Amino acid sequence: MDSFARYPSLAGKVVFVTGGGSGIGADIVVAYARQGALVAFADRDRDASLGLVAALEAEEVQTPLFIECDLTDMDRLKAAIAQAVSRFGDIDILVNNTASDARHAFSAVTPEHFDAAVAINLKVAFFASQAVVDGMVRKGGGSIINLGSCSYRKRIGGYAAYATLKASVIGLTRSLAREFGPGMVRVNTLTPGWVMTPRQLAQVIDAEAGRQLDADQCLPGRLVGTDIANMALFLGAADSRMVTAQEFVVDAGWS
């Protein structure tokens, strides 16, 4: 097993992860908890989230705070962040992870469907950032990490709303980086490739998809959530103190 980096600057930092109960988000929660950070995460999947907390309790690391929340409800999202702040103090690192890449035919998208896609894929990141940024400035700086997507980079069809909204995350990142840079708030996009989460393995990946990945990726093998979490650690740590307004693609050369 590889030995990964330890970041002393992350010990005691307050981290908030949206959609941290499963998939890539859970790997990010685990990675920060193992670095000694004070982690809070919000998710609507109670069973998966409690299982994650129990697993980390067994490791005797700092137990993360799970807040059950429908993140598309902006009042509940803001209340979840306020609860984390009440427990740990102002947020140092925000990881905007939550998203839904449910496939859809372009011709079948209704205004209601599009609005729902906006809520989960963009609105959460926008208003979570709004809720934490003043606290970051008060603390003398912080890091916002917005999860992007290779969907638009690869010109993948079948989920136009998702691809459109994930592309817009780049605009959010660059605008916030400029606006809050004077307060030492760094904002970057972290774009995963095709990560072998349990959901992807169960619902999407088949033999043909595997062959296509083998043909398209520059590196052999399969991406896992830890690969994304490791970059999230770097972007949260002091090691990246002068890194902002950038997109970091972790996709084994897929795109």
C-alpha positions in Angstrom: 0.0 0.0 0.0 1.3 3.5 -0.9 2.2 5.9 1.9 0.6 9.2 1.2 1.5 12.7 2.4 0.9 14.0 5.9 0.0 17.7 6.0 0.7 19.2 9.5 -1.2 22.4 8.5 -4.5 20.5 8.3 -4.5 19.4 11.9 -7.3 21.2 13.7 -8.6 22.9 10.6 -12.4 23.0 10.3 -13.6 21.3 7.1 -17.1 21.2 5.7 -18.0 18.7 3.0 -21.3 18.7 1.1 -22.5 15.2 0.1 -19.9 13.5 2.3 -21.8 10.4 3.1 -20.8 8.2 0.2 -18.8 8.0 -3.0 -16.0 10.6 -3.5 -17.4 12.8 -0.7 -16.9 10.0 1.8 -13.3 9.5 0.7 -12.7 13.2 1.2 -14.2 13.1 4.7 -12.0 10.1 5.6 -8.9 11.7 4.2 -9.4 15.0 6.2 -10.3 13.1 9.4 -7.1 11.1 9.2 -5.1 14.3 8.9 -6.5 15.5 12.2 -9.0 18.0 10.8 -12.3 18.8 12.4 -14.7 17.6 9.8 -18.4 18.2 9.4 -20.4 16.8 6.5 -24.0 17.1 5.3 -25.8 14.4 3.4 -29.4 13.1 3.1 -28.3 9.4 3.2 -28.6 8.8 6.9 -27.6 5.1 6.8 -24.5 5.5 4.7 -23.4 8.6 6.7 -23.8 6.9 10.1 -21.8 3.9 8.8 -19.0 6.2 7.7 -19.0 7.9 11.2 -18.9 4.5 12.9 -16.0 3.3 10.7 -14.0 6.4 11.6 -14.8 6.0 15.3 -13.3 2.6 15.1 -10.1 4.1 13.7 -9.8 6.4 16.8 -9.5 9.5 14.6 -11.4 12.7 15.2 -15.0 11.7 14.7 -16.7 13.8 12.0 -20.0 15.6 12.6 -22.7 14.2 10.4 -25.6 16.6 9.7 -28.6 15.0 7.9 -29.7 17.5 5.3 -31.4 17.9 1.9 -28.8 20.1 0.5 -31.1 21.5 -2.2 -33.0 23.2 0.5 -31.0 26.4 0.9 -32.3 27.2 4.4 -31.4 23.7 5.6 -28.0 24.0 3.9 -27.2 27.3 5.7 -28.5 25.8 9.0 -26.2 22.8 8.5 -23.2 25.1 8.0 -24.2 27.2 11.0 -24.4 24.0 13.1 -20.9 23.0 12.1 -19.6 26.5 12.9 -21.3 26.3 16.3 -19.5 23.1 17.0 -16.1 23.8 15.6 -15.8 27.5 14.7 -15.6 29.2 11.3 -14.9 27.0 8.4 -11.3 26.8 7.1 -11.9 24.5 4.1 -15.1 24.0 2.2 -15.4 21.1 -0.3 -18.4 21.5 -2.6 -18.8 17.9 -3.6 -22.5 17.2 -3.9 -23.8 16.6 -7.4 -26.1 14.3 -9.5 -25.0 13.0 -12.9 -28.3 11.2 -13.6 -28.5 10.5 -17.3 -31.2 12.3 -19.3 -32.2 12.9 -22.9 -31.8 16.5 -23.9 -35.3 16.6 -25.6 -36.9 15.3 -22.4 -35.6 18.0 -20.0 -38.3 20.2 -18.7 -37.8 23.6 -16.9 -38.6 21.8 -13.6 -36.0 19.1 -14.3 -33.4 21.8 -15.2 -34.2 23.8 -12.1 -33.7 20.6 -10.0 -30.3 20.0 -11.8 -29.3 23.6 -11.0 -30.1 23.1 -7.4 -27.9 20.1 -6.8 -25.1 20.7 -9.3 -24.5 24.5 -8.9 -26.8 26.2 -6.4 -25.4 24.2 -3.4 -21.8 25.2 -4.2 -22.8 28.8 -4.7 -24.7 29.3 -1.4 -22.4 27.1 0.7 -19.5 29.3 -0.5 -21.6 32.4 0.4 -22.2 30.9 3.9 -18.6 30.3 4.7 -16.6 33.0 3.0 -17.0 35.8 5.5 -15.8 33.5 8.3 -12.8 32.5 6.2 -11.9 36.2 5.8 -12.2 36.7 9.5 -9.8 33.9 10.1 -7.3 35.3 7.7 -7.9 33.0 4.8 -9.3 29.6 3.7 -9.8 27.3 0.8 -12.9 26.5 -1.2 -12.7 23.4 -3.4 -15.4 23.0 -6.1 -15.8 19.6 -7.6 -16.0 19.8 -11.4 -16.6 17.1 -14.0 -14.9 15.7 -17.1 -18.4 15.4 -18.7 -18.0 18.6 -20.7 -14.3 18.2 -21.3 -15.0 14.8 -22.9 -18.0 16.0 -24.9 -20.1 13.3 -23.3 -23.8 13.2 -24.4 -26.8 12.0 -22.4 -26.7 14.5 -19.6 -26.6 18.0 -21.1 -28.0 19.8 -18.0 -25.3 18.2 -15.8 -22.5 18.9 -18.2 -23.6 22.5 -18.6 -23.8 23.1 -14.9 -20.5 21.5 -14.1 -18.8 23.6 -16.7 -20.3 26.6 -14.9 -18.4 25.6 -11.8 -15.3 26.9 -13.5 -16.8 30.4 -13.7 -17.9 30.3 -10.1 -14.3 29.3 -9.0 -12.6 32.0 -11.0 -15.0 34.8 -9.9 -14.8 33.9 -6.2 -11.0 33.6 -6.4 -10.8 37.2 -7.7 -13.4 38.6 -5.3 -12.1 37.0 -2.1 -8.4 36.7 -2.9 -7.5 39.9 -1.0 -8.8 38.1 2.1 -6.5 35.1 1.4 -9.4 32.9 0.4 -8.2 30.5 -2.3 -10.8 28.9 -4.7 -10.0 26.1 -7.0 -11.8 23.5 -9.1 -11.0 19.8 -8.6 -12.2 17.8 -11.6 -12.4 14.0 -11.2 -12.2 11.6 -14.1 -14.3 8.4 -14.1 -14.0 7.3 -10.5 -15.0 3.7 -9.6 -17.5 4.5 -6.9 -19.9 1.8 -5.7 -22.7 3.5 -7.6 -20.7 3.8 -10.8 -19.7 0.1 -10.6 -23.2 -1.0 -9.9 -25.1 1.2 -12.5 -22.8 2.4 -15.2 -19.5 0.4 -15.6 -19.7 -2.6 -17.8 -17.1 -4.5 -20.0 -17.5 -2.1 -22.9 -17.0 1.0 -20.6 -13.9 -0.7 -19.2 -12.4 -1.2 -22.6 -13.1 2.4 -23.5 -11.4 3.6 -20.4 -8.4 1.4 -21.2 -8.2 3.0 -24.6 -8.7 6.6 -23.5 -6.7 6.9 -20.3 -3.0 7.6 -20.5 -2.4 5.7 -17.3 -3.5 2.1 -16.9 -5.7 1.2 -13.9 -8.8 2.7 -12.4 -9.4 5.9 -10.5 -10.7 5.5 -7.0 -12.0 8.1 -4.5 -8.7 8.3 -2.7 -7.1 9.7 -5.8 -9.5 12.6 -5.7 -9.3 13.0 -1.9 -5.5 13.3 -2.1 -5.7 16.3 -4.3 -8.4 17.8 -2.1 -6.0 17.5 0.8 -3.3 19.4 -1.1 -5.7 22.2 -2.1 -6.8 22.6 1.5 -3.3 22.5 3.0 -0.9 25.4 3.4 1.3 23.7 0.8 -0.9 25.2 -1.8 -1.1 28.7 -0.2 -0.5 30.6 -3.5 -2.7 28.4 -5.6 -6.0 29.8 -6.7 -8.4 30.2 -9.6 -7.2 27.0 -11.2 -8.7 23.7 -12.3 -6.9 20.5 -11.3 -7.9 17.4 -13.3 -7.4 14.0 -11.8 -8.4 11.6 -14.5 -5.4 9.4 -15.5 -5.2 11.4 -18.7 -8.7 10.4 -19.7 -9.7 13.9 -21.0 
